[in-house]
Amino acid sequence: MLRTNKPSPSHSLPNWKILVPYWVSEEKWKAWGLLGLIIGLSLLYVRTAVWFGIWDQKFFDAFFAFHIGAALGMLPLYIAMSALSAGVYVLQTYLTQILSMRWRLWNTNIYLQHYLQNTTYYRLEHDARIRADNPDQRIADDLAQMTTLVLRLGLDAIQAVMTLLSFSIVLWNIGGALPVPFGGHVYHVPGYLFFGTVIISILVSLFMEKVGSPLVNADYQQQHYDADLRASLLDLRRDAEQVAFYKGEDAEHLRFSTHLAHIAKNWRKVVRYTWRANFVGTFYNQTASVILWVLLVPKLLDHTLTVGTYARINAAFMQVRRSLQWFMDNYTDLATLRATLQRLAEFEGVMQQMPSQGILCKPTHNLTVSTHNLVLNLPSGQSLLDVGDLTFKAGERWAISGASGSGKSTFLRSLAGLWPYGSGEVCLNSAKSMFIPQQSYVPSGSLRQALAYPLPPEQHDLQAYVAALHAVNLGNYVPHLDNEQVWSNILSGGEQQRLALARAFLVRPSILFLDEATSAMDAENERWLYGALLMHLPHCTLISITHHEALNAYHQKQIILQNGKAFF
Ligand SMILES: Nc1ncnc2c1ncn2[C@@H]1O[C@H](COP(=O)(O)OP(=O)(O)OP(=O)(O)O)[C@@H](O)[C@H]1O
């Protein structure tokens, strides 16, 4: 997992562009259909609010005129309207959740495709020049947060606009005109309640943007530091045994404390900026009624304000004010969304970078593996190894040796097409090849699944699994083939290497590359395995990296890497 201490918000995609693909994808009709339905329900919900306003006016006028019978007779209508409004709200929320999940699943699949294609997941971990911290968090959390927030905020915004339109008319019509005496004349300002509300709301929103804008960056960093802590905890889980042997608890605690210190330091910023934004928002909410009372003084003086009219104006004023302050109410969520979009756009930009094209990998159909003018560099451009021209003919067995750090594994990576840094050409029939690295990968699940990896377990029959396990001296595990376990915690290092080699007996590749694939075994098992390979796969081309001279006996040819050159 790559982590950086300094998050970099730079990226190549405009942030909003990552919202587009789903809405033009093969799912677009369903997506737009659902969205249309949700917006329709939103409009209906706003409409019910208007009906409530009309009801309020009639009810309060009747009630305060002591027409109690008429007033109480209106209550069943109120209950019916409440039921309708609640039903519309629930259905709208339900459909929004469905749309949000569909969008998230679609996006996550696309991101997973991008992450897995061109071995991007590998490049992100091995090329220090490519920076995308915590891809797991971006794929698992950021995408979920993005879809939920975009839909909620977007639909809220649409509802706010509809509410604004509906209630502005009410406010304009019922509010009437403001008589302003000036220079001996009385001028009438139409819709003064409406204009008053709009001007005040806009001014408060602008102030809010000024007060709250640092929250976006603080939020971006908060997500980053949280992910770092989680990644460290995952490291501890993965390497629990090593840490336990080293008694590294204090060192681990120190590491977590460092992450916690970052979180706490940044959290203080988040709290400070949120506090400011919330203060402005709450203060305005509390004082808004006072503003209305001041605006209503002229109507009170000219005796045009009944209780019913006040109730309706008050409701309309609140609705217009709430829709105009949508931006303010959602400021902290908008800040989170902006930070999330920034992180995702940055990640998408990194995933879209094409791998370096230094070393050319030519697929072949024959069984000869060859290199031409092959030169390996480090990602920084520094030269590592000059391999030149090499040919491994079908059925030949080669041992590669050299000092630690001389470039043995990197040479195999270049043959596998995982190392693009350098120049020259590699020709390989990859469909007939198999690479077994030093660190075995034993996924959790049944032993059968682990053996078959990356193919599905049905690929081979029971007999093949039994034979493969016996061939690598793991016959005692035959009864456990279908036991689901975290096998990487149960099998010893040497057993994990034998399990990885058992895959070769199952798949029977024509070309087999071993990168110190028997290094964790005792000499007897190591010899057993090479003997078994020669017996069961006699025509297989074998290219092994090894530090053990005794294994040279199982190979016919040798390559020695020394002083940046390959000697053979
Ligand atoms: N992703 C990377 N980024 C930068 N340098 C790297 C990277 N991978 C390997 N190197 C460097 O390349 C050199 C060769 O590494 P490599 O793993 O090929 O050595 P090796 O001969 O297999 O060593 P060993 O016998 O210890 O496994 C080392 O100095 C290593 O630090």
The ligand as an SDF file (V2000), in Angstrom:
LIG
                    3D

 31 33  0  0  0  0  0  0  0  0999 V2000
   10.1380   -1.0110   -7.7320 N   0  0  0  0  0  0  0  0  0  0  0  0
   11.4160   -0.6680   -7.5520 C   0  0  0  0  0  0  0  0  0  0  0  0
   11.7630    0.6220   -7.4690 N   0  0  0  0  0  0  0  0  0  0  0  0
   13.0480    0.9820   -7.2980 C   0  0  0  0  0  0  0  0  0  0  0  0
   14.0610    0.1090   -7.2050 N   0  0  0  0  0  0  0  0  0  0  0  0
   13.7840   -1.2040   -7.2940 C   0  0  0  0  0  0  0  0  0  0  0  0
   12.4500   -1.6610   -7.4700 C   0  0  0  0  0  0  0  0  0  0  0  0
   12.4710   -3.0140   -7.5280 N   0  0  0  0  0  0  0  0  0  0  0  0
   13.7770   -3.3830   -7.3800 C   0  0  0  0  0  0  0  0  0  0  0  0
   14.5560   -2.2970   -7.2480 N   0  0  0  0  0  0  0  0  0  0  0  0
   16.0030   -2.3030   -7.0630 C   0  0  0  0  0  0  0  0  0  0  0  0
   16.5720   -3.0630   -8.1050 O   0  0  0  0  0  0  0  0  0  0  0  0
   17.6820   -3.7900   -7.6010 C   0  0  0  0  0  0  0  0  0  0  0  0
   17.5600   -5.2570   -8.0170 C   0  0  0  0  0  0  0  0  0  0  0  0
   16.4570   -5.8000   -7.3260 O   0  0  0  0  0  0  0  0  0  0  0  0
   16.0940   -7.3580   -7.4820 P   0  0  0  0  0  0  0  0  0  0  0  0
   14.9330   -7.6280   -6.6310 O   0  0  0  0  0  0  0  0  0  0  0  0
   15.9920   -7.6580   -8.9350 O   0  0  0  0  0  0  0  0  0  0  0  0
   17.4210   -8.0410   -6.9130 O   0  0  0  0  0  0  0  0  0  0  0  0
   17.7460   -9.5880   -6.7520 P   0  0  0  0  0  0  0  0  0  0  0  0
   18.9900   -9.8280   -7.5140 O   0  0  0  0  0  0  0  0  0  0  0  0
   16.5820  -10.4280   -7.1030 O   0  0  0  0  0  0  0  0  0  0  0  0
   18.0230   -9.6190   -5.1990 O   0  0  0  0  0  0  0  0  0  0  0  0
   17.7670  -10.7800   -4.1080 P   0  0  0  0  0  0  0  0  0  0  0  0
   18.7090  -11.8970   -4.4310 O   0  0  0  0  0  0  0  0  0  0  0  0
   18.1160  -10.1160   -2.8310 O   0  0  0  0  0  0  0  0  0  0  0  0
   16.3360  -11.1710   -4.2080 O   0  0  0  0  0  0  0  0  0  0  0  0
   17.7260   -3.5900   -6.1040 C   0  0  0  0  0  0  0  0  0  0  0  0
   18.7420   -2.6560   -5.8040 O   0  0  0  0  0  0  0  0  0  0  0  0
   16.3820   -3.0060   -5.7740 C   0  0  0  0  0  0  0  0  0  0  0  0
   16.4540   -2.0800   -4.7340 O   0  0  0  0  0  0  0  0  0  0  0  0
  1  2  1  0
  2  3  1  0
  2  7  2  0
  3  4  2  0
  4  5  1  0
  5  6  2  0
  6  7  1  0
  6 10  1  0
  7  8  1  0
  8  9  2  0
  9 10  1  0
 10 11  1  0
 11 12  1  0
 11 30  1  0
 12 13  1  0
 13 14  1  0
 13 28  1  0
 14 15  1  0
 15 16  1  0
 16 17  2  0
 16 18  1  0
 16 19  1  0
 19 20  1  0
 20 21  2  0
 20 22  1  0
 20 23  1  0
 23 24  1  0
 24 25  2  0
 24 26  1  0
 24 27  1  0
 28 29  1  0
 28 30  1  0
 30 31  1  0
M  END
$$$$
